[in-house]
Amino acid sequence: MSGHGYESGRLNLPFVGISTFGKSPYQPDWDAIEADVAILGAPFDFGTQWRSGARFGPRGIREASTLFSFGHGGAYDHEDDITYLPADKVRMVDLGDADIIHTDTEQSHANIEFGVRKILAAGALPVVLGGDHSINIPCINAFEGQEPIHIVQIDAHLDFVDERHGVRHGHGNPMRRAAEKPYVTGLSQIGIRNVSSTAKEGYDDARAMGSDILSVRQFRKLGVDAVLDRIPEGVRYYVTIDIDGFDPSIAPGTGTPSHGGFLYYEVLELLDGLARRGDVVGMDLVEVAPDYDQSGSTTILAAQILMNAIGRVLHHRAG
């Protein structure tokens, strides 16, 4: 049983100290990663087609994550009767941010990919804080040479545009770029709704290239268990969460909000079931733009879903 951090003599309240993710240790040396989980910021939003501001997402999510860091030696969930992220068993570090070169998408993406590759080489679970959804492209590129992955996307938008005015690496393109990879075995695209950034031919292409597409209404009609049954079992999953997959009533701080979205527990139950069903080997959470939400609820939601998802992934992996 892990002890309480405040037994060392410090209370270390959430508003005290440096805002690393979950107040985990900062590791600036990417050649010395010794951890189960490594957090990497990707404050890039040059791929945005409407409201920018997701470059401040990593900083906002980190600050919000301190709310869940009371030094209790883990996070006890009375419904599950499990202490997730026990301090004596789980090693989580924050690597800081990939270097972003203003106006240079290619080099910025390359720097993000470099960071994810370092995490994978160290045998840790990469969790990347975006940034707009284009940062998923270098994240998936980093898995080249690894065993195959199945992508589970939670999003309001399909993001399956091939090319628009010569742009192939914006935030409307990542799932198309992923589907082209030989080591991506398929995609489960969940939460897609309303008027999307992808035209009908994009949906046709997505299905032809191995995508299973569900809206929020279809998800609710089927239920979590039936949705999980549609996802391949016993494989390696990469999870990409666009915060606009949630309803803007609880996540207004994003560039392209879309009404009719998920609520917190729907996504948590899906992620918990996924962690039981196979091995989650990478995650990103994108499109948090804190300036559009003065209440801070969007960054808190992002931090909370990540902390809980990481806890469940590691718990079920150990079990």
N, C-alpha and C positions, 0 to 999 in steps of 0.2 A: 504494500500500500504506500503510495507516494505521500510525502509529508506536505505541510503547508509552507509556502514560500515565506510567509511572515514569521515563521518560527525562527528564521535567521536573524530577526531583530528589526526588519524593515517591513513596513506596511505596503509601500509601493502601489499606491492607489492609481487608477487608470489615467488620471490627468498628470501624473508625475513621471518624469524621465523622458527617454527618447522613444518616438513612435515607430518602432519596428513592428512588423506584423505579429500581433499577439504578444508583444514585448519579448519575442524570441531573440536570441543572441545575433548580433550583426557580424557577418562573415565577409569581409571585403576581399579576401584571398580566394579566388575561385578555383585555385589548384589545391585547396585544403578544405574541401567540403566533406565533413564527416557528420552526416545527418540522415534521418529517414525522410524528411521533407525539406525542400529548399524553396523559399519564396523569391521570385524575381519580378521586379517592376519593369513594365514596358510602357513608359509615358509618351506614347506616339499617337497622334490623331490627324496626321496629314491625309489619311485615306477617307476622311469624313466628307459626306456629300451634302450635309445640311448644317446642323449646329455643332460647332467644335467645342472642345473643353474636356474631352476624355483624357488629355495629357495629364490632368490633375487627378485622375482616378486613383492611381497607385498611392499617392500621398494621402488622399482622403480615406481610402479603405484602410490604410495602415493606422491612421489616427483613430478611426472608428473601432478598429479591432482591439484597441486598448481597453474598451469597455468590457471585454470578455477575459480580462487578464487580472484577476483579483488575487493571484498567488495561492489558489486553493490546491495546487498540485494536480490539476486536471479539471475537467468539466463534468460534473455528475448530472446525469439525466434520470430523474426518478421514474419516468414512464418506462424506460428500458432497463432501469436498475444497473446502469453501466457508467463508470467514470471514463469518459473519452479523453484522449490526449494526456494520459498520466505522465507527470513530469519525470518520473524515474524510469520510464520505458520509451517515451517518444522524444526523439531529438529533432527539433525544428530550428532552422536558421533562416535569417533574412539576408540575402546577398546584395541588397540595394537594387539599383536600376541599371538596365542596359543603357549604354551611351546612345543618345539620340542626336543625330546630326540634322539640324533644321533644314527643311526642304529636300532632304536627301532620303527618299524612301528606301532605295536599294541598300545603302550602307546602314541605315538605322535598323532595317529588318535583319541584315547580316549580323549586327551586334546582338540582337535579341536571340537569333538562332545560336550564336556562339555561347551565350549564357545557358540556354537550355541544354545544349550538348555537354557543357561542363557538368551540369546537374545529373544528366543521365550517365555520364562516365563515372560519376561518384556513386552511382547506385541509389540515388535519392529520387523521391517523387517530385517532379517539377510542378510548381503552382505559380502561374504567371498572372500578374495583375495588369490589365490594360487600362488605358489605351483603347483605341478603336478596334473593331473586329479584324482589321487587316493584320494585326499582330499574331493572329492564329496561323497565318501563312508561314512565317519563320518557325513558329513552334512545331508545326507538323513537319516542316523540312528537316528539323533536328532529329526526327525519328528515322531518317534514312539509315539503313544498315541495322536497325533494330528488328525485332519480330513484328509481324503484322498487327495493326490496330483497327478497331472499329470505332468510329466517331459518333458520339452522342451529343447533339446540339440542342440547347434550350434557347429559344429565340423567337421573336415576333416575325423575323424576316428570313427568307430562304438563303440569301447571300450566295446565290448560284449563278451570278452574272459571269459570262465568259470574258467579254471585253466590251468596254464602252469608251469610245473616243480614244482608243489606244491604251486605256487603263486596264491593267490585269491584276493589280495588287492593291486595290482599294478595299474599303470595308464591305463592299457588295460582292466581292470575289472569293472569299476564303474557302467556302465549301466546294466551289468548283475546282479550285486549285488542289484541295485535299483529295477530291474524288479522282483526280488524274494520277495520283500516286499509286504505284503498284503495291505498296505495303499497306494501303488503306483498303480494307476488305468490304466496307460499306458504311453507310451513314444512317442514323436515326435522327430525323429533324423534327423536333417536337415543340409545339407552341405557335407554329406558323399561322398567321391570321391577317385578316383585313387586306387592304391594298398594300402589296409587297413591293419591294424594290426590284424584284425579279419578275420578268414577263412570263407569259404562259410557256413559251418555248424553253425557258429555263427550268420550269417544273417538269416538262417532258424530258429534258436532258437529265435532270437529277434522278428521276425514276429509272431511266434507261441505264444510268451509271451506278445504280445500286442503292438509291435512297428510299427510305420509308418515311413519308411525310404525314404528320398529324397536327391538326389545329388544337387549340385549347378545348374547344367544344367536343371534338372527337376524343381527346384524352379523357375528359370527364365522363363522357358516355361509356367509354370502355372501362375506365377504372385503372388504377396503378398496376395491379397484378396483370391485367390483360395487356397493357402497354409493354410491361417488362417481357411478357411472353413473345412479343414481336421482335425483341432485341436478341441477337445471338447469345447463347449461354456459354460460359466457360472460356471466354476470349479476353483479350486485352482491350480495355476501353480508354479512349481519350475523351474527356468531357470538356466541352466549351460552352460557357454560360454567358449569353448576352443579357445584361440586366434589363433590357427592354422586353425580355421574355416574361417578366413579372408585370403585373398591372401597374399603370402609372399612378394609381391611387396610393400605392405603397412604394413605388420607385419612380418618382417624377424626374429625378436627376439624371437624365440621359438625353442624347441628341435626337433620337427618333422614337418618342414614346408612342405606344399603340394600345388603345383601350381593349379590354377583353382578355387581359393577361392572367398569368398564374398568381396564386397566393403562396405564401411561404411554405406551408406544410406539404402542398402538392409536390413542389420541387424537392423538398427534403426527403419525402417518402420515395420518390423516384430514385434519387441518388443513393439512398440507403439500400433499396432493392438492387440497384446496379452493383453496389459494392459487395453484396452477398452473392451476386450472380456470376461475377468474373473478377478480373483484376484491373482496377483503375490505375493506369500508369502515367497519367498526365492530366493536368487541368489548366484552364485559363478562365478568367472572368473579365469581361470587357464592357466598354461603353458607359462606364460610370462617369458622369460629368457633374461634379459636386456643385458647381455654381448655379445650376438650375433647380437646386433643392436646398433652400436655406434652413429647413428643419433638420437636415442631416440624416433623414430616415433611409435614403438610398444607400449611402455609404455604410450605415449600420446594417442594413439588409445584406449588402455584399459581403461584409466581414462576417456576419453571423452565418450565412449559408456556407461560406468557405470553411470557417472553423468547424462547423458541424459536419460538413462533407469530409474534410480531412480526417477528423476523428473517427468517423464511421469507416472510411476506407482502410485506415490502419488497424482498427479494431477487428474488422472482418478478415483482413489479410492475416493477422496474427492468429485468429481463431481457426 
